[in-house]
Amino acid sequence: MFGRKKQVIKGYDLPSPRLTGTALRLMMVYIALPMIVGLALIDVILFLVFKYAFGSCYGMWCLF
């Protein structure tokens, strides 16, 4: 991602930047989880509109 070589800053050998477990967890909580919840709500709303307003099937349920 950022490279694997060490950086020398003011005479100190510092490891390269990396993705930590905390950063991954925060990305999941603040980016992935809201997207999943939002998409699930849109899916439920579309299902209800197609079922009750149009009287037709929606998505994969049409195949069964």
N, CA, C and O atoms as a Maestro MAE file, in Angstrom:
{
 s_m_m2io_version
 :::
 2.0.0
}

f_m_ct {
 s_m_title
 :::
 protein
 m_atom[256] {
  # First column is atom index #
  i_m_mmod_type
  r_m_x_coord
  r_m_y_coord
  r_m_z_coord
  i_m_residue_number
  s_m_chain_name
  s_m_pdb_residue_name
  s_m_pdb_atom_name
  i_m_atomic_number
  :::
  1 25 0.838 -1.176 0.000 1 A "MET " " N  " 7
  2 3 0.000 0.000 0.000 1 A "MET " " CA " 6
  3 2 0.886 1.243 0.000 1 A "MET " " C  " 6
  4 15 0.853 2.012 -0.961 1 A "MET " " O  " 8
  5 25 1.655 1.454 1.025 2 A "PHE " " N  " 7
  6 3 2.526 2.611 1.122 2 A "PHE " " CA " 6
  7 2 3.979 2.255 0.867 2 A "PHE " " C  " 6
  8 15 4.843 3.132 0.887 2 A "PHE " " O  " 8
  9 25 4.254 1.012 0.633 3 A "GLY " " N  " 7
  10 3 5.634 0.577 0.465 3 A "GLY " " CA " 6
  11 2 6.119 -0.095 1.740 3 A "GLY " " C  " 6
  12 15 5.563 0.117 2.818 3 A "GLY " " O  " 8
  13 25 7.134 -0.885 1.608 4 A "ARG " " N  " 7
  14 3 7.624 -1.647 2.758 4 A "ARG " " CA " 6
  15 2 8.973 -1.160 3.273 4 A "ARG " " C  " 6
  16 15 9.476 -1.692 4.263 4 A "ARG " " O  " 8
  17 25 9.565 -0.172 2.632 5 A "LYS " " N  " 7
  18 3 10.883 0.253 3.080 5 A "LYS " " CA " 6
  19 2 10.771 1.177 4.285 5 A "LYS " " C  " 6
  20 15 9.770 1.867 4.477 5 A "LYS " " O  " 8
  21 25 11.816 1.168 5.078 6 A "LYS " " N  " 7
  22 3 11.844 2.027 6.257 6 A "LYS " " CA " 6
  23 2 12.128 3.458 5.832 6 A "LYS " " C  " 6
  24 15 12.799 3.712 4.832 6 A "LYS " " O  " 8
  25 25 11.598 4.386 6.624 7 A "GLN " " N  " 7
  26 3 11.831 5.796 6.381 7 A "GLN " " CA " 6
  27 2 12.846 6.320 7.388 7 A "GLN " " C  " 6
  28 15 12.813 5.952 8.562 7 A "GLN " " O  " 8
  29 25 13.734 7.168 6.930 8 A "VAL " " N  " 7
  30 3 14.697 7.804 7.826 8 A "VAL " " CA " 6
  31 2 14.277 9.259 7.978 8 A "VAL " " C  " 6
  32 15 14.347 10.042 7.030 8 A "VAL " " O  " 8
  33 25 13.841 9.608 9.181 9 A "ILE " " N  " 7
  34 3 13.405 10.968 9.477 9 A "ILE " " CA " 6
  35 2 14.225 11.477 10.652 9 A "ILE " " C  " 6
  36 15 14.151 10.937 11.755 9 A "ILE " " O  " 8
  37 25 15.011 12.529 10.402 10 A "LYS " " N  " 7
  38 3 15.884 13.144 11.414 10 A "LYS " " CA " 6
  39 2 16.780 12.105 12.088 10 A "LYS " " C  " 6
  40 15 17.025 12.168 13.293 10 A "LYS " " O  " 8
  41 25 17.257 11.165 11.306 11 A "GLY " " N  " 7
  42 3 18.183 10.166 11.827 11 A "GLY " " CA " 6
  43 2 17.531 8.950 12.451 11 A "GLY " " C  " 6
  44 15 18.241 8.030 12.857 11 A "GLY " " O  " 8
  45 25 16.216 8.904 12.547 12 A "TYR " " N  " 7
  46 3 15.506 7.772 13.135 12 A "TYR " " CA " 6
  47 2 14.947 6.891 12.022 12 A "TYR " " C  " 6
  48 15 14.350 7.389 11.068 12 A "TYR " " O  " 8
  49 25 15.144 5.591 12.150 13 A "ASP " " N  " 7
  50 3 14.560 4.636 11.209 13 A "ASP " " CA " 6
  51 2 13.137 4.329 11.657 13 A "ASP " " C  " 6
  52 15 12.931 3.650 12.663 13 A "ASP " " O  " 8
  53 25 12.170 4.823 10.924 14 A "LEU " " N  " 7
  54 3 10.772 4.622 11.269 14 A "LEU " " CA " 6
  55 2 10.142 3.643 10.286 14 A "LEU " " C  " 6
  56 15 10.462 3.662 9.097 14 A "LEU " " O  " 8
  57 25 9.243 2.785 10.780 15 A "PRO " " N  " 7
  58 3 8.565 1.871 9.856 15 A "PRO " " CA " 6
  59 2 7.634 2.653 8.940 15 A "PRO " " C  " 6
  60 15 7.219 3.765 9.265 15 A "PRO " " O  " 8
  61 25 7.312 2.065 7.798 16 A "SER " " N  " 7
  62 3 6.415 2.722 6.853 16 A "SER " " CA " 6
  63 2 4.996 2.747 7.417 16 A "SER " " C  " 6
  64 15 4.654 1.925 8.266 16 A "SER " " O  " 8
  65 25 4.171 3.684 6.952 17 A "PRO " " N  " 7
  66 3 2.782 3.730 7.412 17 A "PRO " " CA " 6
  67 2 2.055 2.435 7.067 17 A "PRO " " C  " 6
  68 15 2.318 1.821 6.032 17 A "PRO " " O  " 8
  69 25 1.150 2.031 7.931 18 A "ARG " " N  " 7
  70 3 0.404 0.786 7.696 18 A "ARG " " CA " 6
  71 2 -1.010 0.923 8.222 18 A "ARG " " C  " 6
  72 15 -1.296 1.792 9.046 18 A "ARG " " O  " 8
  73 25 -1.879 0.073 7.749 19 A "LEU " " N  " 7
  74 3 -3.269 0.048 8.198 19 A "LEU " " CA " 6
  75 2 -3.344 -0.774 9.480 19 A "LEU " " C  " 6
  76 15 -2.993 -1.954 9.487 19 A "LEU " " O  " 8
  77 25 -3.801 -0.156 10.559 20 A "THR " " N  " 7
  78 3 -3.882 -0.843 11.844 20 A "THR " " CA " 6
  79 2 -5.254 -1.482 12.018 20 A "THR " " C  " 6
  80 15 -6.178 -1.208 11.251 20 A "THR " " O  " 8
  81 25 -5.377 -2.314 13.007 21 A "GLY " " N  " 7
  82 3 -6.659 -2.943 13.301 21 A "GLY " " CA " 6
  83 2 -7.710 -1.933 13.713 21 A "GLY " " C  " 6
  84 15 -8.881 -2.064 13.357 21 A "GLY " " O  " 8
  85 25 -7.290 -0.918 14.467 22 A "THR " " N  " 7
  86 3 -8.228 0.117 14.886 22 A "THR " " CA " 6
  87 2 -8.743 0.896 13.678 22 A "THR " " C  " 6
  88 15 -9.933 1.198 13.600 22 A "THR " " O  " 8
  89 25 -7.864 1.221 12.745 23 A "ALA " " N  " 7
  90 3 -8.290 1.942 11.543 23 A "ALA " " CA " 6
  91 2 -9.263 1.098 10.727 23 A "ALA " " C  " 6
  92 15 -10.251 1.621 10.210 23 A "ALA " " O  " 8
  93 25 -9.001 -0.177 10.609 24 A "LEU " " N  " 7
  94 3 -9.900 -1.065 9.872 24 A "LEU " " CA " 6
  95 2 -11.267 -1.139 10.549 24 A "LEU " " C  " 6
  96 15 -12.299 -1.091 9.880 24 A "LEU " " O  " 8
  97 25 -11.270 -1.256 11.870 25 A "ARG " " N  " 7
  98 3 -12.529 -1.314 12.622 25 A "ARG " " CA " 6
  99 2 -13.318 -0.014 12.467 25 A "ARG " " C  " 6
  100 15 -14.536 -0.051 12.290 25 A "ARG " " O  " 8
  101 25 -12.643 1.128 12.531 26 A "LEU " " N  " 7
  102 3 -13.323 2.409 12.375 26 A "LEU " " CA " 6
  103 2 -13.890 2.573 10.974 26 A "LEU " " C  " 6
  104 15 -14.981 3.120 10.812 26 A "LEU " " O  " 8
  105 25 -13.169 2.110 9.960 27 A "MET " " N  " 7
  106 3 -13.695 2.168 8.598 27 A "MET " " CA " 6
  107 2 -14.939 1.303 8.453 27 A "MET " " C  " 6
  108 15 -15.890 1.684 7.771 27 A "MET " " O  " 8
  109 25 -14.931 0.144 9.091 28 A "MET " " N  " 7
  110 3 -16.097 -0.733 9.028 28 A "MET " " CA " 6
  111 2 -17.305 -0.087 9.712 28 A "MET " " C  " 6
  112 15 -18.423 -0.159 9.202 28 A "MET " " O  " 8
  113 25 -17.074 0.545 10.870 29 A "VAL " " N  " 7
  114 3 -18.179 1.130 11.631 29 A "VAL " " CA " 6
  115 2 -18.725 2.377 10.955 29 A "VAL " " C  " 6
  116 15 -19.941 2.556 10.890 29 A "VAL " " O  " 8
  117 25 -17.853 3.244 10.449 30 A "TYR " " N  " 7
  118 3 -18.297 4.532 9.926 30 A "TYR " " CA " 6
  119 2 -18.509 4.567 8.417 30 A "TYR " " C  " 6
  120 15 -19.106 5.519 7.916 30 A "TYR " " O  " 8
  121 25 -18.047 3.575 7.682 31 A "ILE " " N  " 7
  122 3 -18.232 3.574 6.229 31 A "ILE " " CA " 6
  123 2 -19.055 2.368 5.791 31 A "ILE " " C  " 6
  124 15 -20.110 2.530 5.179 31 A "ILE " " O  " 8
  125 25 -18.588 1.168 6.096 32 A "ALA " " N  " 7
  126 3 -19.237 -0.044 5.579 32 A "ALA " " CA " 6
  127 2 -20.610 -0.284 6.218 32 A "ALA " " C  " 6
  128 15 -21.575 -0.573 5.510 32 A "ALA " " O  " 8
  129 25 -20.706 -0.169 7.523 33 A "LEU " " N  " 7
  130 3 -21.974 -0.457 8.201 33 A "LEU " " CA " 6
  131 2 -23.089 0.500 7.786 33 A "LEU " " C  " 6
  132 15 -24.190 0.032 7.495 33 A "LEU " " O  " 8
  133 25 -22.862 1.821 7.742 34 A "PRO " " N  " 7
  134 3 -23.939 2.700 7.260 34 A "PRO " " CA " 6
  135 2 -24.339 2.422 5.809 34 A "PRO " " C  " 6
  136 15 -25.513 2.541 5.459 34 A "PRO " " O  " 8
  137 25 -23.378 2.055 4.970 35 A "MET " " N  " 7
  138 3 -23.716 1.725 3.585 35 A "MET " " CA " 6
  139 2 -24.590 0.484 3.519 35 A "MET " " C  " 6
  140 15 -25.564 0.453 2.766 35 A "MET " " O  " 8
  141 25 -24.261 -0.529 4.290 36 A "ILE " " N  " 7
  142 3 -25.046 -1.768 4.289 36 A "ILE " " CA " 6
  143 2 -26.451 -1.509 4.806 36 A "ILE " " C  " 6
  144 15 -27.424 -1.998 4.230 36 A "ILE " " O  " 8
  145 25 -26.566 -0.749 5.883 37 A "VAL " " N  " 7
  146 3 -27.889 -0.434 6.444 37 A "VAL " " CA " 6
  147 2 -28.703 0.388 5.451 37 A "VAL " " C  " 6
  148 15 -29.886 0.117 5.245 37 A "VAL " " O  " 8
  149 25 -28.081 1.388 4.836 38 A "GLY " " N  " 7
  150 3 -28.790 2.214 3.861 38 A "GLY " " CA " 6
  151 2 -29.266 1.418 2.662 38 A "GLY " " C  " 6
  152 15 -30.401 1.586 2.217 38 A "GLY " " O  " 8
  153 25 -28.419 0.558 2.135 39 A "LEU " " N  " 7
  154 3 -28.809 -0.263 0.991 39 A "LEU " " CA " 6
  155 2 -29.901 -1.265 1.357 39 A "LEU " " C  " 6
  156 15 -30.778 -1.553 0.542 39 A "LEU " " O  " 8
  157 25 -29.851 -1.794 2.574 40 A "ALA " " N  " 7
  158 3 -30.901 -2.712 3.017 40 A "ALA " " CA " 6
  159 2 -32.243 -1.983 3.132 40 A "ALA " " C  " 6
  160 15 -33.279 -2.533 2.759 40 A "ALA " " O  " 8
  161 25 -32.229 -0.752 3.646 41 A "LEU " " N  " 7
  162 3 -33.464 0.031 3.736 41 A "LEU " " CA " 6
  163 2 -34.028 0.346 2.348 41 A "LEU " " C  " 6
  164 15 -35.236 0.259 2.129 41 A "LEU " " O  " 8
  165 25 -33.157 0.706 1.426 42 A "ILE " " N  " 7
  166 3 -33.611 0.961 0.051 42 A "ILE " " CA " 6
  167 2 -34.223 -0.302 -0.545 42 A "ILE " " C  " 6
  168 15 -35.240 -0.227 -1.236 42 A "ILE " " O  " 8
  169 25 -33.624 -1.449 -0.291 43 A "ASP " " N  " 7
  170 3 -34.144 -2.706 -0.806 43 A "ASP " " CA " 6
  171 2 -35.522 -3.010 -0.231 43 A "ASP " " C  " 6
  172 15 -36.417 -3.426 -0.967 43 A "ASP " " O  " 8
  173 25 -35.707 -2.811 1.072 44 A "VAL " " N  " 7
  174 3 -37.009 -3.067 1.699 44 A "VAL " " CA " 6
  175 2 -38.061 -2.111 1.149 44 A "VAL " " C  " 6
  176 15 -39.188 -2.522 0.873 44 A "VAL " " O  " 8
  177 25 -37.702 -0.841 0.989 45 A "ILE " " N  " 7
  178 3 -38.652 0.138 0.456 45 A "ILE " " CA " 6
  179 2 -39.057 -0.229 -0.970 45 A "ILE " " C  " 6
  180 15 -40.241 -0.189 -1.304 45 A "ILE " " O  " 8
  181 25 -38.095 -0.582 -1.807 46 A "LEU " " N  " 7
  182 3 -38.421 -0.983 -3.176 46 A "LEU " " CA " 6
  183 2 -39.279 -2.244 -3.210 46 A "LEU " " C  " 6
  184 15 -40.191 -2.354 -4.029 46 A "LEU " " O  " 8
  185 25 -38.992 -3.192 -2.325 47 A "PHE " " N  " 7
  186 3 -39.804 -4.412 -2.255 47 A "PHE " " CA " 6
  187 2 -41.251 -4.075 -1.922 47 A "PHE " " C  " 6
  188 15 -42.177 -4.581 -2.555 47 A "PHE " " O  " 8
  189 25 -41.440 -3.212 -0.921 48 A "LEU " " N  " 7
  190 3 -42.798 -2.859 -0.516 48 A "LEU " " CA " 6
  191 2 -43.519 -2.075 -1.611 48 A "LEU " " C  " 6
  192 15 -44.715 -2.277 -1.821 48 A "LEU " " O  " 8
  193 25 -42.822 -1.193 -2.303 49 A "VAL " " N  " 7
  194 3 -43.443 -0.436 -3.388 49 A "VAL " " CA " 6
  195 2 -43.861 -1.374 -4.517 49 A "VAL " " C  " 6
  196 15 -44.983 -1.283 -5.017 49 A "VAL " " O  " 8
  197 25 -42.974 -2.264 -4.914 50 A "PHE " " N  " 7
  198 3 -43.317 -3.174 -6.006 50 A "PHE " " CA " 6
  199 2 -44.426 -4.133 -5.605 50 A "PHE " " C  " 6
  200 15 -45.288 -4.454 -6.424 50 A "PHE " " O  " 8
  201 25 -44.419 -4.594 -4.360 51 A "LYS " " N  " 7
  202 3 -45.417 -5.576 -3.942 51 A "LYS " " CA " 6
  203 2 -46.799 -4.947 -3.782 51 A "LYS " " C  " 6
  204 15 -47.786 -5.492 -4.277 51 A "LYS " " O  " 8
  205 25 -46.881 -3.804 -3.097 52 A "TYR " " N  " 7
  206 3 -48.192 -3.247 -2.781 52 A "TYR " " CA " 6
  207 2 -48.667 -2.175 -3.762 52 A "TYR " " C  " 6
  208 15 -49.873 -2.035 -3.963 52 A "TYR " " O  " 8
  209 25 -47.769 -1.424 -4.372 53 A "ALA " " N  " 7
  210 3 -48.203 -0.386 -5.308 53 A "ALA " " CA " 6
  211 2 -48.402 -0.940 -6.716 53 A "ALA " " C  " 6
  212 15 -49.358 -0.574 -7.399 53 A "ALA " " O  " 8
  213 25 -47.508 -1.812 -7.148 54 A "PHE " " N  " 7
  214 3 -47.581 -2.330 -8.507 54 A "PHE " " CA " 6
  215 2 -48.123 -3.750 -8.583 54 A "PHE " " C  " 6
  216 15 -48.514 -4.199 -9.660 54 A "PHE " " O  " 8
  217 25 -48.154 -4.466 -7.463 55 A "GLY " " N  " 7
  218 3 -48.664 -5.837 -7.458 55 A "GLY " " CA " 6
  219 2 -47.794 -6.807 -8.236 55 A "GLY " " C  " 6
  220 15 -48.300 -7.788 -8.782 55 A "GLY " " O  " 8
  221 25 -46.490 -6.551 -8.296 56 A "SER " " N  " 7
  222 3 -45.593 -7.441 -9.036 56 A "SER " " CA " 6
  223 2 -44.449 -7.883 -8.128 56 A "SER " " C  " 6
  224 15 -44.298 -7.413 -7.000 56 A "SER " " O  " 8
  225 25 -43.661 -8.793 -8.657 57 A "CYS " " N  " 7
  226 3 -42.536 -9.298 -7.876 57 A "CYS " " CA " 6
  227 2 -41.335 -8.370 -8.037 57 A "CYS " " C  " 6
  228 15 -41.315 -7.504 -8.911 57 A "CYS " " O  " 8
  229 25 -40.344 -8.563 -7.186 58 A "TYR " " N  " 7
  230 3 -39.177 -7.686 -7.170 58 A "TYR " " CA " 6
  231 2 -37.917 -8.521 -6.960 58 A "TYR " " C  " 6
  232 15 -37.830 -9.292 -6.004 58 A "TYR " " O  " 8
  233 25 -36.961 -8.370 -7.836 59 A "GLY " " N  " 7
  234 3 -35.646 -8.999 -7.660 59 A "GLY " " CA " 6
  235 2 -35.639 -10.484 -7.900 59 A "GLY " " C  " 6
  236 15 -36.290 -10.977 -8.822 59 A "GLY " " O  " 8
  237 25 -34.907 -11.198 -7.075 60 A "MET " " N  " 7
  238 3 -34.715 -12.631 -7.240 60 A "MET " " CA " 6
  239 2 -35.982 -13.437 -6.961 60 A "MET " " C  " 6
  240 15 -36.086 -14.585 -7.395 60 A "MET " " O  " 8
  241 25 -36.946 -12.857 -6.243 61 A "TRP " " N  " 7
  242 3 -38.161 -13.594 -5.923 61 A "TRP " " CA " 6
  243 2 -38.982 -13.904 -7.161 61 A "TRP " " C  " 6
  244 15 -39.819 -14.806 -7.138 61 A "TRP " " O  " 8
  245 25 -38.752 -13.162 -8.253 62 A "CYS " " N  " 7
  246 3 -39.482 -13.435 -9.501 62 A "CYS " " CA " 6
  247 2 -39.116 -14.789 -10.088 62 A "CYS " " C  " 6
  248 15 -39.902 -15.371 -10.836 62 A "CYS " " O  " 8
  249 25 -37.949 -15.290 -9.763 63 A "LEU " " N  " 7
  250 3 -37.489 -16.560 -10.323 63 A "LEU " " CA " 6
  251 2 -38.128 -17.769 -9.661 63 A "LEU " " C  " 6
  252 15 -38.100 -18.862 -10.226 63 A "LEU " " O  " 8
  253 25 -38.701 -17.601 -8.485 64 A "PHE " " N  " 7
  254 3 -39.241 -18.746 -7.741 64 A "PHE " " CA " 6
  255 2 -40.732 -18.819 -7.828 64 A "PHE " " C  " 6
  256 15 -41.340 -19.724 -7.256 64 A "PHE " " O  " 8
  :::
 }
 m_bond[255] {
  # First column is bond index #
  i_m_from
  i_m_to
  i_m_order
  :::
  1 1 2 1
  2 2 3 1
  3 3 4 2
  4 3 5 1
  5 5 6 1
  6 6 7 1
  7 7 8 2
  8 7 9 1
  9 9 10 1
  10 10 11 1
  11 11 12 2
  12 11 13 1
  13 13 14 1
  14 14 15 1
  15 15 16 2
  16 15 17 1
  17 17 18 1
  18 18 19 1
  19 19 20 2
  20 19 21 1
  21 21 22 1
  22 22 23 1
  23 23 24 2
  24 23 25 1
  25 25 26 1
  26 26 27 1
  27 27 28 2
  28 27 29 1
  29 29 30 1
  30 30 31 1
  31 31 32 2
  32 31 33 1
  33 33 34 1
  34 34 35 1
  35 35 36 2
  36 35 37 1
  37 37 38 1
  38 38 39 1
  39 39 40 2
  40 39 41 1
  41 41 42 1
  42 42 43 1
  43 43 44 2
  44 43 45 1
  45 45 46 1
  46 46 47 1
  47 47 48 2
  48 47 49 1
  49 49 50 1
  50 50 51 1
  51 51 52 2
  52 51 53 1
  53 53 54 1
  54 54 55 1
  55 55 56 2
  56 55 57 1
  57 57 58 1
  58 58 59 1
  59 59 60 2
  60 59 61 1
  61 61 62 1
  62 62 63 1
  63 63 64 2
  64 63 65 1
  65 65 66 1
  66 66 67 1
  67 67 68 2
  68 67 69 1
  69 69 70 1
  70 70 71 1
  71 71 72 2
  72 71 73 1
  73 73 74 1
  74 74 75 1
  75 75 76 2
  76 75 77 1
  77 77 78 1
  78 78 79 1
  79 79 80 2
  80 79 81 1
  81 81 82 1
  82 82 83 1
  83 83 84 2
  84 83 85 1
  85 85 86 1
  86 86 87 1
  87 87 88 2
  88 87 89 1
  89 89 90 1
  90 90 91 1
  91 91 92 2
  92 91 93 1
  93 93 94 1
  94 94 95 1
  95 95 96 2
  96 95 97 1
  97 97 98 1
  98 98 99 1
  99 99 100 2
  100 99 101 1
  101 101 102 1
  102 102 103 1
  103 103 104 2
  104 103 105 1
  105 105 106 1
  106 106 107 1
  107 107 108 2
  108 107 109 1
  109 109 110 1
  110 110 111 1
  111 111 112 2
  112 111 113 1
  113 113 114 1
  114 114 115 1
  115 115 116 2
  116 115 117 1
  117 117 118 1
  118 118 119 1
  119 119 120 2
  120 119 121 1
  121 121 122 1
  122 122 123 1
  123 123 124 2
  124 123 125 1
  125 125 126 1
  126 126 127 1
  127 127 128 2
  128 127 129 1
  129 129 130 1
  130 130 131 1
  131 131 132 2
  132 131 133 1
  133 133 134 1
  134 134 135 1
  135 135 136 2
  136 135 137 1
  137 137 138 1
  138 138 139 1
  139 139 140 2
  140 139 141 1
  141 141 142 1
  142 142 143 1
  143 143 144 2
  144 143 145 1
  145 145 146 1
  146 146 147 1
  147 147 148 2
  148 147 149 1
  149 149 150 1
  150 150 151 1
  151 151 152 2
  152 151 153 1
  153 153 154 1
  154 154 155 1
  155 155 156 2
  156 155 157 1
  157 157 158 1
  158 158 159 1
  159 159 160 2
  160 159 161 1
  161 161 162 1
  162 162 163 1
  163 163 164 2
  164 163 165 1
  165 165 166 1
  166 166 167 1
  167 167 168 2
  168 167 169 1
  169 169 170 1
  170 170 171 1
  171 171 172 2
  172 171 173 1
  173 173 174 1
  174 174 175 1
  175 175 176 2
  176 175 177 1
  177 177 178 1
  178 178 179 1
  179 179 180 2
  180 179 181 1
  181 181 182 1
  182 182 183 1
  183 183 184 2
  184 183 185 1
  185 185 186 1
  186 186 187 1
  187 187 188 2
  188 187 189 1
  189 189 190 1
  190 190 191 1
  191 191 192 2
  192 191 193 1
  193 193 194 1
  194 194 195 1
  195 195 196 2
  196 195 197 1
  197 197 198 1
  198 198 199 1
  199 199 200 2
  200 199 201 1
  201 201 202 1
  202 202 203 1
  203 203 204 2
  204 203 205 1
  205 205 206 1
  206 206 207 1
  207 207 208 2
  208 207 209 1
  209 209 210 1
  210 210 211 1
  211 211 212 2
  212 211 213 1
  213 213 214 1
  214 214 215 1
  215 215 216 2
  216 215 217 1
  217 217 218 1
  218 218 219 1
  219 219 220 2
  220 219 221 1
  221 221 222 1
  222 222 223 1
  223 223 224 2
  224 223 225 1
  225 225 226 1
  226 226 227 1
  227 227 228 2
  228 227 229 1
  229 229 230 1
  230 230 231 1
  231 231 232 2
  232 231 233 1
  233 233 234 1
  234 234 235 1
  235 235 236 2
  236 235 237 1
  237 237 238 1
  238 238 239 1
  239 239 240 2
  240 239 241 1
  241 241 242 1
  242 242 243 1
  243 243 244 2
  244 243 245 1
  245 245 246 1
  246 246 247 1
  247 247 248 2
  248 247 249 1
  249 249 250 1
  250 250 251 1
  251 251 252 2
  252 251 253 1
  253 253 254 1
  254 254 255 1
  255 255 256 2
  :::
 }
}
